[in-house]
């Protein structure tokens, strides 16, 4: 039943419709009681549905080139001219739906952050901490803040500027931003 419920919620999200308990029940064919036994609230269900297709990246090996790990972690690797949609784990349309939903509901935003997003950043944040410990990066760095600075440049391109992830100019700006931030992080 979990899959039926998640699939129903995701179909509603992808259709750009408001996710309601009634809508999920009707689309999934499960009862309200079954839904609430699995998710204590509609917010936690939507957060779980928004995360379908996303994975937690593996830890980076000790000897990894940290700059390249950042480039790859943000979907700018392989010398590609565009930001990899694979980096987000789903299409730009679903990404935009996710942004719309979480920005309109602070409780959903917090639930999605706590249950899903915060886990995915751990490998890159840990790689930055390893770089600090190895003396490659400045000892006074806040690894979380550095990650946020880099992630923020990507969100700015897509959310604020309204650019597409597959635009080569976006990838070029993101690479330039990573380079600037990287130089400021070096020991």
MISELUM-471579 format. One line per field, with one value per atom (N, C-alpha, C, CB): residue in one letter; atom name; x, y, z. Coordinates in Angstrom, 2 decimals. Glycine has a CB too. Layout:
! residues N
residuo c(a  ...)
atomo c(CA  ...)
xx c(X  ...)
yy c(Y  ...)
zz c(Z  ...)
! end
This chain:
! residues 187
residuo c(x  x  x  x  x  x  x  x  x  x  x  x  x  x  x  x  x  x  x  x  x  x  x  x  x  x  x  x  x  x  x  x  x  x  x  x  x  x  x  x  x  x  x  x  x  x  x  x  x  x  x  x  x  x  x  x  x  x  x  x  x  x  x  x  x  x  x  x  x  x  x  x  x  x  x  x  x  x  x  x  x  x  x  x  x  x  x  x  x  x  x  x  x  x  x  x  x  x  x  x  x  x  x  x  x  x  x  x  x  x  x  x  x  x  x  x  x  x  x  x  x  x  x  x  x  x  x  x  x  x  x  x  x  x  x  x  x  x  x  x  x  x  x  x  x  x  x  x  x  x  x  x  x  x  x  x  x  x  x  x  x  x  x  x  x  x  x  x  x  x  x  x  x  x  x  x  x  x  x  x  x  x  x  x  x  x  x  x  x  x  x  x  x  x  x  x  x  x  x  x  x  x  x  x  x  x  x  x  x  x  x  x  x  x  x  x  x  x  x  x  x  x  x  x  x  x  x  x  x  x  x  x  x  x  x  x  x  x  x  x  x  x  x  x  x  x  x  x  x  x  x  x  x  x  x  x  x  x  x  x  x  x  x  x  x  x  x  x  x  x  x  x  x  x  x  x  x  x  x  x  x  x  x  x  x  x  x  x  x  x  x  x  x  x  x  x  x  x  x  x  x  x  x  x  x  x  x  x  x  x  x  x  x  x  x  x  x  x  x  x  x  x  x  x  x  x  x  x  x  x  x  x  x  x  x  x  x  x  x  x  x  x  x  x  x  x  x  x  x  x  x  x  x  x  x  x  x  x  x  x  x  x  x  x  x  x  x  x  x  x  x  x  x  x  x  x  x  x  x  x  x  x  x  x  x  x  x  x  x  x  x  x  x  x  x  x  x  x  x  x  x  x  x  x  x  x  x  x  x  x  x  x  x  x  x  x  x  x  x  x  x  x  x  x  x  x  x  x  x  x  x  x  x  x  x  x  x  x  x  x  x  x  x  x  x  x  x  x  x  x  x  x  x  x  x  x  x  x  x  x  x  x  x  x  x  x  x  x  x  x  x  x  x  x  x  x  x  x  x  x  x  x  x  x  x  x  x  x  x  x  x  x  x  x  x  x  x  x  x  x  x  x  x  x  x  x  x  x  x  x  x  x  x  x  x  x  x  x  x  x  x  x  x  x  x  x  x  x  x  x  x  x  x  x  x  x  x  x  x  x  x  x  x  x  x  x  x  x  x  x  x  x  x  x  x  x  x  x  x  x  x  x  x  x  x  x  x  x  x  x  x  x  x  x  x  x  x  x  x  x  x  x  x  x  x  x  x  x  x  x  x  x  x  x  x  x  x  x  x  x  x  x  x  x  x  x  x  x  x  x  x  x  x  x  x  x  x  x  x  x  x  x  x  x  x  x  x  x  x  x  x  x  x  x  x  x  x  x  x  x  x  x  x  x  x  x  x  x  x  x  x  x  x  x  x  x  x  x  x  x  x  x  x  x  x  x  x  x  x  x  x  x  x  x  x  x  x  x  x  x  x  x  x  x  x  x  x  x  x  x  x  x  x  x  x  x  x  x  x  x  x  x  x  x  x  x  x  x  x  x  x  x  x  x  x  x  x  x  x  x  x  x  x  x  x  x  x  x  x  x  x  x  x  x  x  x  x  x  x  x  x  x  x  x  x  x  x  x)
atomo c(N  CA  C  CB  N  CA  C  CB  N  CA  C  CB  N  CA  C  CB  N  CA  C  CB  N  CA  C  CB  N  CA  C  CB  N  CA  C  CB  N  CA  C  CB  N  CA  C  CB  N  CA  C  CB  N  CA  C  CB  N  CA  C  CB  N  CA  C  CB  N  CA  C  CB  N  CA  C  CB  N  CA  C  CB  N  CA  C  CB  N  CA  C  CB  N  CA  C  CB  N  CA  C  CB  N  CA  C  CB  N  CA  C  CB  N  CA  C  CB  N  CA  C  CB  N  CA  C  CB  N  CA  C  CB  N  CA  C  CB  N  CA  C  CB  N  CA  C  CB  N  CA  C  CB  N  CA  C  CB  N  CA  C  CB  N  CA  C  CB  N  CA  C  CB  N  CA  C  CB  N  CA  C  CB  N  CA  C  CB  N  CA  C  CB  N  CA  C  CB  N  CA  C  CB  N  CA  C  CB  N  CA  C  CB  N  CA  C  CB  N  CA  C  CB  N  CA  C  CB  N  CA  C  CB  N  CA  C  CB  N  CA  C  CB  N  CA  C  CB  N  CA  C  CB  N  CA  C  CB  N  CA  C  CB  N  CA  C  CB  N  CA  C  CB  N  CA  C  CB  N  CA  C  CB  N  CA  C  CB  N  CA  C  CB  N  CA  C  CB  N  CA  C  CB  N  CA  C  CB  N  CA  C  CB  N  CA  C  CB  N  CA  C  CB  N  CA  C  CB  N  CA  C  CB  N  CA  C  CB  N  CA  C  CB  N  CA  C  CB  N  CA  C  CB  N  CA  C  CB  N  CA  C  CB  N  CA  C  CB  N  CA  C  CB  N  CA  C  CB  N  CA  C  CB  N  CA  C  CB  N  CA  C  CB  N  CA  C  CB  N  CA  C  CB  N  CA  C  CB  N  CA  C  CB  N  CA  C  CB  N  CA  C  CB  N  CA  C  CB  N  CA  C  CB  N  CA  C  CB  N  CA  C  CB  N  CA  C  CB  N  CA  C  CB  N  CA  C  CB  N  CA  C  CB  N  CA  C  CB  N  CA  C  CB  N  CA  C  CB  N  CA  C  CB  N  CA  C  CB  N  CA  C  CB  N  CA  C  CB  N  CA  C  CB  N  CA  C  CB  N  CA  C  CB  N  CA  C  CB  N  CA  C  CB  N  CA  C  CB  N  CA  C  CB  N  CA  C  CB  N  CA  C  CB  N  CA  C  CB  N  CA  C  CB  N  CA  C  CB  N  CA  C  CB  N  CA  C  CB  N  CA  C  CB  N  CA  C  CB  N  CA  C  CB  N  CA  C  CB  N  CA  C  CB  N  CA  C  CB  N  CA  C  CB  N  CA  C  CB  N  CA  C  CB  N  CA  C  CB  N  CA  C  CB  N  CA  C  CB  N  CA  C  CB  N  CA  C  CB  N  CA  C  CB  N  CA  C  CB  N  CA  C  CB  N  CA  C  CB  N  CA  C  CB  N  CA  C  CB  N  CA  C  CB  N  CA  C  CB  N  CA  C  CB  N  CA  C  CB  N  CA  C  CB  N  CA  C  CB  N  CA  C  CB  N  CA  C  CB  N  CA  C  CB  N  CA  C  CB  N  CA  C  CB  N  CA  C  CB  N  CA  C  CB  N  CA  C  CB  N  CA  C  CB  N  CA  C  CB  N  CA  C  CB  N  CA  C  CB  N  CA  C  CB  N  CA  C  CB  N  CA  C  CB  N  CA  C  CB  N  CA  C  CB  N  CA  C  CB  N  CA  C  CB  N  CA  C  CB  N  CA  C  CB  N  CA  C  CB  N  CA  C  CB  N  CA  C  CB  N  CA  C  CB  N  CA  C  CB  N  CA  C  CB  N  CA  C  CB  N  CA  C  CB  N  CA  C  CB  N  CA  C  CB  N  CA  C  CB  N  CA  C  CB  N  CA  C  CB  N  CA  C  CB  N  CA  C  CB  N  CA  C  CB  N  CA  C  CB  N  CA  C  CB  N  CA  C  CB  N  CA  C  CB  N  CA  C  CB  N  CA  C  CB  N  CA  C  CB  N  CA  C  CB  N  CA  C  CB  N  CA  C  CB)
xx c(0.81  0.00  0.85  -0.92  2.04  2.89  3.14  4.23  3.49  3.77  2.57  4.25  1.39  0.17  -0.08  -1.03  0.12  -0.14  0.87  -0.09  2.15  3.19  2.96  4.60  2.69  2.45  1.27  2.20  0.22  -0.95  -0.59  -2.10  0.11  0.51  1.42  1.22  2.35  3.29  2.58  4.39  1.61  0.84  0.09  -0.14  -0.45  -1.15  -0.18  -1.87  1.00  2.03  2.45  3.26  2.77  3.23  2.17  3.64  0.90  -0.18  -0.39  -1.48  0.35  0.24  -1.00  0.27  -1.61  -2.83  -2.49  -3.81  -3.42  -3.25  -3.38  -4.28  -2.47  -2.52  -3.44  -1.09  -4.49  -5.43  -5.56  -6.82  -5.99  -6.21  -7.26  -6.64  -8.32  -9.38  -8.84  -10.55  -8.02  -7.44  -6.53  -6.68  -5.71  -4.79  -5.59  -3.78  -6.60  -7.44  -8.12  -8.50  -8.70  -9.41  -8.45  -10.11  -7.30  -6.36  -5.66  -5.31  -5.41  -4.67  -5.55  -3.89  -6.81  -7.72  -7.56  -7.52  -6.82  -6.68  -7.57  -5.20  -7.79  -8.66  -7.89  -9.25  -8.63  -8.02  -7.23  -9.11  -7.81  -7.14  -5.80  -8.04  -5.76  -4.51  -3.48  -4.75  -3.94  -3.03  -2.44  -3.77  -3.30  -2.84  -2.05  -4.02  -2.22  -1.38  0.06  -1.93  0.24  1.57  2.22  1.48  1.43  1.94  1.07  1.95  1.67  0.90  0.23  1.78  0.70  0.10  0.27  0.73  -0.52  -0.39  0.98  -1.52  1.49  2.80  3.90  3.11  3.89  4.95  4.79  4.93  3.56  3.33  3.87  1.82  3.57  4.05  5.57  3.47  6.17  7.64  8.22  8.11  7.61  8.08  7.90  7.33  6.78  6.53  7.51  5.09  7.81  8.76  10.15  8.83  10.44  11.78  11.92  12.16  10.84  10.92  11.92  9.50  12.80  13.80  15.09  13.24  15.11  16.32  17.06  15.97  18.36  19.17  20.18  19.88  20.65  21.74  23.02  21.70  23.85  25.09  26.00  25.82  26.88  27.81  28.85  28.50  29.49  30.60  31.72  31.10  32.47  33.60  34.82  33.88  35.60  36.81  37.81  37.49  38.66  39.63  40.49  40.52  40.93  41.86  41.22  42.72  39.92  39.21  39.66  37.69  39.70  39.95  38.69  40.31  38.82  37.64  36.94  38.03  37.69  37.06  36.24  38.14  36.80  36.06  34.84  36.98  34.96  33.81  32.68  34.22  33.02  32.01  31.38  32.62  32.23  31.75  30.80  32.94  31.22  30.38  29.12  31.17  29.28  28.15  27.04  28.61  27.40  26.39  25.99  26.90  26.37  25.92  26.61  24.49  27.81  28.55  29.72  29.06  29.81  30.95  30.91  31.02  31.84  31.99  32.25  30.75  32.71  33.01  31.79  34.02  30.61  29.38  29.14  28.20  28.41  28.13  26.85  28.04  26.15  24.90  24.86  23.69  24.00  23.81  23.05  23.04  23.57  22.96  21.63  23.90  20.58  19.30  19.44  18.17  20.33  20.54  21.01  21.55  21.65  22.13  20.96  22.95  19.82  18.67  17.85  17.80  18.05  17.34  16.01  17.13  15.59  14.35  14.29  13.15  13.24  13.11  13.02  11.90  13.29  13.18  11.74  13.65  10.78  9.38  9.06  8.44  9.54  9.29  10.08  9.69  11.27  12.05  11.25  13.42  10.68  9.90  8.65  9.52  8.02  6.86  7.28  6.20  8.43  8.93  9.15  10.24  9.79  10.03  8.71  10.86  7.76  6.45  5.79  5.53  5.79  5.12  5.80  5.09  7.11  7.77  7.78  9.20  7.79  7.78  6.39  8.23  5.37  4.02  3.59  3.03  4.42  4.05  5.30  3.35  5.50  6.70  6.81  6.70  5.70  5.75  6.26  4.34  5.80  6.30  7.78  5.49  8.15  9.55  10.43  9.73  10.04  10.82  10.81  10.26  9.65  9.56  10.44  8.10  10.40  11.20  12.69  10.83  13.06  14.45  14.91  14.63  14.15  14.56  14.58  13.64  13.59  13.49  14.28  12.06  14.58  15.19  16.40  14.16  16.23  17.28  18.54  16.77  18.39  19.57  20.45  19.15  19.87  20.65  21.52  19.72  21.01  21.73  22.98  20.82  23.04  24.19  25.34  23.80  25.08  26.08  27.38  25.51  27.35  28.63  29.51  28.36  28.92  29.72  30.20  28.93  29.35  29.77  30.90  28.57  30.79  31.86  33.14  31.42  33.02  34.21  34.89  33.85  34.10  34.68  35.37  33.59  34.74  35.36  36.66  34.39  36.70  37.93  39.01  37.68  38.63  39.59  40.13  38.94  39.30  39.76  40.73  38.55  40.37  41.23  42.58  40.52  42.58  43.84  44.66  43.54  44.10  44.84  44.74  46.26  43.91  43.72  42.83  43.12  41.88  40.96  41.23  39.49  40.85  41.10  40.50  40.52  41.23  40.81  39.58  41.95  39.36  38.25  36.95  38.62  36.91  35.71  34.57  36.03  33.39  32.16  31.72  31.03  31.88  31.60  30.14  31.91  29.22  27.80  27.56  26.93  28.18  28.02  28.63  28.65  29.75  30.37  29.46  31.74  28.89  27.95  26.78  27.44  26.22  25.09  25.45  24.62  26.68  27.11  27.10  28.51  27.57  27.62  26.21  28.53  25.44  24.07  23.24  23.42  23.47  22.72  22.91  23.13  24.10  24.33  23.47  25.82  23.32  22.50  21.03  22.67  20.55  19.15  18.87  18.79  19.82  19.63  19.42  20.83  20.22  20.09  18.70  21.16  18.23  17.00  15.76  17.03  15.82  14.64  14.52  14.69  15.59  15.51  15.62  16.60  16.64  16.83  15.84  18.24  15.32  14.37  15.04  13.37  16.33  17.05  16.78  18.55  17.08  16.88  18.16  16.45  17.99  19.16  19.98  18.72  19.36  20.09  20.72  19.17  20.73  21.33  22.84  20.68  23.67  25.13  25.62  25.82  24.94  25.34  25.17  24.53  24.15  23.94  25.10  22.59  25.47  26.60  27.87  26.80  28.08  29.29  29.30  29.39  28.15  28.09  28.30  26.73  27.72  27.89  29.35  26.98  29.98  31.41  32.24  31.92  31.94  32.67  32.43  32.24  31.21  30.90  31.63  29.39  31.63  32.35  33.82  32.16  34.38  35.80  36.09  36.22  35.21  35.40  35.30  34.34  34.27  34.07  35.24  32.72  35.66  36.78  38.04  37.04  38.36  39.57  39.49  39.77  38.31  38.14  38.24  36.82  38.03  38.09  39.49  37.13  40.35  41.69  42.52  42.43  43.31  44.21  45.33  44.80)
yy c(-1.21  0.00  1.27  0.00  1.19  2.38  2.91  2.06  1.99  2.38  3.00  1.19  2.42  2.96  4.39  2.07  4.60  5.92  6.94  5.86  6.58  7.48  7.79  6.87  6.75  6.95  7.89  5.61  7.73  8.60  10.05  8.12  10.24  11.60  12.22  11.59  11.44  11.94  12.28  10.92  11.49  11.78  13.10  10.63  13.33  14.59  15.76  14.54  15.58  16.62  16.91  16.20  15.86  16.03  16.68  14.69  16.50  17.12  18.58  16.34  19.02  20.41  20.69  21.32  19.65  19.80  19.85  18.65  20.38  20.38  18.96  21.32  18.56  17.23  17.29  16.71  16.49  16.39  14.94  16.99  14.71  13.34  12.67  13.31  13.37  12.81  12.44  13.81  13.31  13.04  11.83  14.24  11.71  10.57  9.28  10.77  9.34  8.16  7.72  8.46  8.67  8.33  7.76  9.57  8.37  7.95  6.63  9.03  6.39  5.20  3.99  5.49  4.24  3.14  2.60  2.04  3.28  2.84  3.70  2.92  3.24  3.97  5.10  3.02  6.04  7.12  6.53  8.11  5.53  4.91  4.30  3.82  3.65  3.06  4.14  2.22  5.24  6.36  6.91  7.48  7.18  7.78  6.81  8.29  5.49  4.53  4.60  3.08  4.98  5.02  6.39  4.61  7.45  8.81  9.56  9.53  10.11  10.79  12.07  11.10  12.60  13.82  13.86  15.08  14.70  14.90  15.50  15.82  16.33  16.95  15.91  17.90  14.91  13.89  13.02  13.00  12.80  12.05  12.83  11.75  14.10  14.92  14.96  16.35  15.12  15.13  13.82  15.36  12.70  11.40  11.30  10.24  11.77  11.71  12.59  12.14  13.75  14.65  14.05  15.97  13.09  12.51  11.27  12.17  10.83  9.66  9.95  9.29  9.00  9.15  9.80  9.94  10.28  10.91  9.88  12.17  9.99  9.07  9.85  8.04  9.23  9.80  9.37  9.33  10.34  9.96  9.19  11.20  8.36  7.62  8.55  6.49  8.09  8.84  8.92  8.20  10.00  10.16  9.49  11.66  8.77  8.12  9.15  7.24  8.74  9.66  10.41  8.89  9.78  10.42  11.23  9.41  11.45  12.14  13.59  12.08  14.08  15.50  16.25  15.76  17.06  17.71  18.65  18.47  19.39  20.31  19.51  21.17  18.42  17.58  16.95  16.50  16.60  16.05  17.07  15.62  18.34  19.39  19.55  20.73  19.58  19.72  18.58  19.76  17.35  16.18  16.17  14.89  16.53  16.50  17.46  16.81  18.51  19.47  19.28  20.88  18.12  17.78  18.52  18.02  19.04  19.78  18.97  21.09  17.71  16.87  16.40  15.70  15.53  14.91  15.93  14.11  17.10  18.10  18.57  17.56  18.23  18.58  20.08  17.88  20.52  21.94  22.34  22.32  21.38  21.71  21.08  21.25  21.58  21.03  19.72  22.04  18.69  17.37  17.31  16.29  16.92  16.70  15.54  16.42  14.61  13.46  13.90  12.50  15.05  15.53  15.76  16.82  16.18  16.41  15.14  17.53  14.17  12.91  12.89  12.58  14.02  14.02  15.22  14.01  15.28  16.28  17.70  15.99  18.63  20.04  20.38  20.95  19.77  20.04  19.62  19.31  18.43  17.99  18.86  16.49  19.28  20.19  21.48  20.51  22.02  23.27  23.05  23.81  21.91  21.60  21.51  20.27  20.88  20.77  22.16  19.96  23.04  24.40  25.10  25.21  24.98  25.62  25.13  25.35  23.82  23.25  23.65  21.75  23.53  23.81  25.30  23.28  26.15  27.59  28.07  28.36  27.31  27.73  27.13  27.34  26.27  25.60  25.38  24.24  26.25  26.19  24.86  27.35  24.30  23.01  21.92  22.63  21.94  20.98  21.22  21.08  22.47  22.82  22.23  24.36  22.41  21.88  20.35  22.43  19.76  18.29  17.71  17.84  18.30  17.81  17.97  18.56  19.09  19.32  18.26  20.73  18.09  17.18  15.73  17.34  15.31  13.89  13.49  13.52  14.43  14.03  14.87  14.10  16.15  16.99  16.99  18.41  17.12  17.21  15.96  17.42  14.81  13.57  13.56  12.36  14.14  14.08  14.94  14.49  15.94  16.82  16.30  18.17  15.30  14.79  14.36  13.62  13.57  13.15  14.32  12.23  15.33  16.47  17.31  17.34  17.51  18.26  17.51  18.47  16.19  15.40  15.46  13.94  15.49  15.63  16.97  15.51  18.02  19.33  19.28  20.42  18.63  18.49  17.70  17.81  16.70  15.93  16.84  14.72  17.68  18.63  19.60  19.41  20.00  20.87  20.11  21.39  18.88  18.06  17.76  16.74  17.59  17.31  18.55  16.65  19.71  20.96  21.53  20.74  20.93  21.45  22.69  20.36  22.69  23.81  24.54  23.33  25.80  26.64  26.01  28.04  26.12  25.53  26.23  25.58  27.48  28.24  28.11  29.69  27.23  27.09  26.42  26.29  26.84  26.17  25.36  27.21  24.04  23.19  23.32  21.73  23.42  23.58  24.87  23.55  25.96  27.25  27.22  28.37  26.54  26.42  25.65  25.71  24.57  23.81  24.71  22.55  25.44  26.33  27.38  27.01  27.92  28.93  28.36  29.46  27.14  26.53  26.15  25.29  25.50  25.12  26.35  24.30  27.41  28.65  29.21  29.68  29.05  29.55  28.79  29.44  27.48  26.68  27.07  25.17  27.19  27.56  28.96  27.52  29.85  31.20  31.18  32.09  30.38  30.31  29.82  29.37  28.80  28.14  28.83  26.69  29.21  29.77  31.27  29.47  32.00  33.46  33.95  34.10  33.47  33.91  33.25  33.61  32.09  31.39  30.66  32.36  30.42  29.71  28.22  29.99  27.54  26.10  25.38  25.68  24.20  23.41  22.95  22.21  22.85  22.36  23.47  21.55  24.68  25.82  25.83  27.16  25.76  25.77  27.02  25.68  28.14  29.35  29.19  30.56  28.44  28.17  27.35  27.44  26.30  25.47  26.29  24.29  27.18  28.02  28.94  28.86  29.55  30.42  29.63  31.15  28.42  27.60  27.17  26.37  26.77  26.40  27.60  25.88  28.79  30.00  30.29  31.20  30.13  30.36  29.36  30.27  28.08  27.06  27.43  25.65  27.89  28.28  29.42  28.70  30.43  31.57  31.09  32.68  30.32  29.83  28.93  29.07  28.07  27.15  27.92  26.26  28.95  29.74  30.34  30.87  30.75  31.31  30.26  32.02  28.99  27.91  27.33  26.81  27.53  26.90  27.41  27.16  26.51  26.87  27.75  25.59)
zz c(0.00  0.00  0.00  1.20  0.62  0.65  -0.75  1.34  -1.66  -3.03  -3.72  -3.82  -3.50  -4.08  -3.60  -3.74  -2.32  -1.73  -2.26  -0.19  -2.24  -2.73  -4.21  -2.52  -5.00  -6.43  -6.67  -7.13  -5.89  -6.04  -5.70  -5.15  -4.60  -4.20  -5.26  -2.83  -5.76  -6.76  -8.07  -7.02  -8.46  -9.67  -9.52  -9.98  -8.34  -8.09  -8.14  -6.71  -7.52  -7.54  -8.97  -6.69  -9.72  -11.10  -11.99  -11.69  -11.64  -12.40  -12.01  -12.19  -11.00  -10.56  -9.75  -11.73  -9.20  -8.41  -6.92  -8.69  -6.14  -4.69  -4.17  -4.01  -3.31  -2.73  -1.52  -2.33  -1.57  -0.46  -0.06  -0.84  1.16  1.61  0.72  3.10  0.45  -0.41  -1.79  -0.56  -2.35  -3.66  -3.66  -4.15  -2.63  -2.52  -2.31  -1.36  -1.45  -1.19  -2.49  -0.09  -3.21  -4.45  -5.50  -5.02  -5.63  -6.67  -6.32  -6.90  -5.04  -4.62  -4.39  -3.38  -4.03  -3.73  -2.32  -4.70  -1.47  -0.08  0.81  0.39  2.00  2.93  3.61  3.99  4.15  4.95  6.12  5.49  6.75  7.90  7.48  8.52  6.33  5.85  5.57  4.57  5.00  4.72  6.02  3.95  6.99  8.25  9.12  9.03  8.91  9.64  9.15  9.48  7.90  7.30  7.41  5.84  7.31  7.41  8.41  6.02  9.44  10.47  9.99  11.64  8.86  8.33  6.82  8.99  6.20  4.76  4.44  4.24  5.34  5.15  5.02  6.31  5.91  5.83  4.58  7.09  4.15  2.91  1.72  2.72  1.63  0.51  0.52  0.58  1.68  1.77  1.24  3.23  1.59  1.10  -0.42  1.81  -0.93  -2.37  -3.13  -2.69  -2.59  -3.25  -3.35  -2.50  -2.51  -2.49  -3.38  -1.09  -3.99  -4.87  -5.99  -5.45  -6.21  -7.26  -6.80  -8.37  -5.59  -5.04  -4.22  -4.19  -4.19  -3.40  -2.58  -4.30  -1.53  -0.75  -1.44  0.78  -1.85  -2.51  -1.56  -3.04  -2.12  -1.26  -0.66  -2.05  0.41  0.97  -0.05  2.30  0.00  -0.90  -0.29  -1.19  -1.12  -0.58  -0.07  -1.67  0.85  1.47  0.47  2.39  -0.59  -1.52  -2.62  -2.12  -2.56  -3.63  -3.76  -3.40  -4.98  -5.24  -4.82  -6.76  -3.78  -3.20  -4.17  -1.96  -4.95  -5.91  -6.92  -6.64  -7.41  -8.36  -7.70  -8.93  -6.42  -5.70  -5.66  -4.27  -5.43  -5.43  -6.81  -4.97  -7.83  -9.20  -9.54  -10.21  -9.23  -9.52  -8.66  -9.30  -7.38  -6.46  -6.83  -5.08  -7.54  -7.97  -9.43  -7.76  -9.99  -11.33  -12.44  -11.44  -12.17  -13.18  -13.73  -12.61  -13.36  -13.73  -15.16  -12.83  -15.46  -16.78  -17.87  -17.12  -17.51  -18.53  -19.29  -19.49  -18.79  -19.49  -19.50  -18.86  -20.50  -20.64  -19.93  -22.11  -19.36  -18.69  -17.32  -19.53  -16.47  -15.14  -15.29  -14.21  -14.67  -14.80  -14.05  -14.29  -14.75  -14.10  -13.13  -15.14  -13.44  -12.57  -11.18  -13.19  -11.10  -9.80  -8.85  -9.96  -9.39  -8.53  -8.36  -9.09  -9.24  -9.14  -9.86  -7.73  -10.41  -11.18  -12.11  -10.26  -12.89  -13.94  -13.38  -14.79  -14.27  -13.89  -13.51  -15.03  -14.18  -13.85  -12.42  -14.84  -12.02  -10.65  -9.66  -10.48  -10.04  -9.20  -8.95  -9.86  -10.01  -9.87  -9.02  -11.26  -9.18  -8.34  -6.88  -8.79  -6.63  -5.26  -4.67  -5.22  -5.42  -4.94  -4.65  -5.98  -5.58  -5.38  -4.10  -6.59  -3.91  -2.74  -1.44  -2.85  -1.38  -0.09  0.23  -0.11  -0.79  -0.51  -0.08  -1.75  -0.39  0.00  1.34  -1.07  1.91  3.15  4.01  2.85  4.97  5.81  6.56  6.81  6.99  7.69  6.75  8.23  5.50  4.52  4.25  3.21  4.13  3.90  5.00  3.83  6.24  7.38  7.39  8.71  7.14  7.14  6.03  6.95  4.86  3.73  4.04  2.43  4.62  5.00  6.00  5.59  7.07  8.14  7.72  9.32  6.93  6.61  5.37  6.42  4.49  3.22  2.81  2.15  2.63  2.05  2.91  1.88  4.21  5.08  4.98  6.52  4.69  4.55  3.31  4.53  2.22  0.95  0.93  -0.17  1.76  1.76  2.60  2.23  3.44  4.39  3.71  5.15  2.62  2.03  1.57  0.86  0.94  0.50  1.67  -0.48  2.65  3.85  4.55  4.82  4.66  5.27  4.45  5.42  3.11  2.27  2.54  0.76  2.71  3.05  4.42  3.03  5.37  6.70  6.63  7.68  5.78  5.58  5.00  4.65  4.05  3.47  4.50  2.34  5.44  6.54  7.41  7.39  7.76  8.63  7.96  8.98  6.64  5.91  5.68  4.58  5.98  5.78  4.38  6.12  3.53  2.17  2.17  1.27  3.10  3.22  4.52  3.15  4.57  5.75  7.00  5.54  8.08  9.36  9.94  10.36  9.57  10.15  9.34  10.25  8.37  7.54  8.29  6.29  7.97  8.39  7.17  8.88  7.22  6.06  5.62  6.39  6.57  6.23  5.45  7.51  5.90  5.24  3.84  6.08  3.68  2.36  1.40  2.46  1.89  1.07  0.68  1.83  1.64  1.36  0.31  2.64  0.38  -0.59  -2.00  -0.23  -2.13  -3.46  -3.92  -3.45  -3.05  -3.41  -3.73  -2.28  -2.99  -3.22  -4.61  -2.21  -5.17  -6.53  -7.53  -6.91  -7.31  -8.21  -8.09  -7.92  -6.86  -6.66  -7.22  -5.17  -7.10  -7.61  -9.12  -7.26  -9.83  -11.29  -11.69  -11.87  -11.00  -11.40  -10.83  -10.96  -9.56  -8.90  -9.13  -7.41  -8.92  -9.01  -10.45  -8.16  -11.16  -12.55  -13.50  -13.01  -13.12  -13.98  -15.14  -14.52  -15.02  -16.08  -16.02  -15.99  -17.11  -17.20  -16.81  -18.61  -16.22  -15.81  -17.01  -15.00  -18.18  -19.34  -20.17  -20.20  -19.65  -20.35  -20.09  -19.90  -21.12  -20.93  -20.19  -22.27  -20.34  -19.62  -18.12  -20.11  -17.70  -16.28  -15.74  -16.04  -16.46  -16.03  -15.94  -16.99  -16.89  -16.87  -15.65  -18.17  -15.35  -14.17  -12.89  -14.11  -12.82  -11.62  -11.45  -11.68  -12.54  -12.45  -12.00  -13.82  -12.53  -12.13  -10.66  -13.00  -10.20  -8.78  -7.90  -8.54  -8.29  -7.51  -7.45  -8.13  -8.56  -8.57  -7.59  -9.99  -7.57  -6.67  -5.21  -6.97  -4.93  -3.56  -3.16  -3.43  -4.09  -3.83  -3.45  -5.06  -4.22  -3.92  -2.52  -4.96  -2.11  -0.76  0.33  -0.65  -0.01  0.99  1.15  0.61  0.15  0.20  1.37  -1.11  1.91  3.03  2.50  3.72)
! end
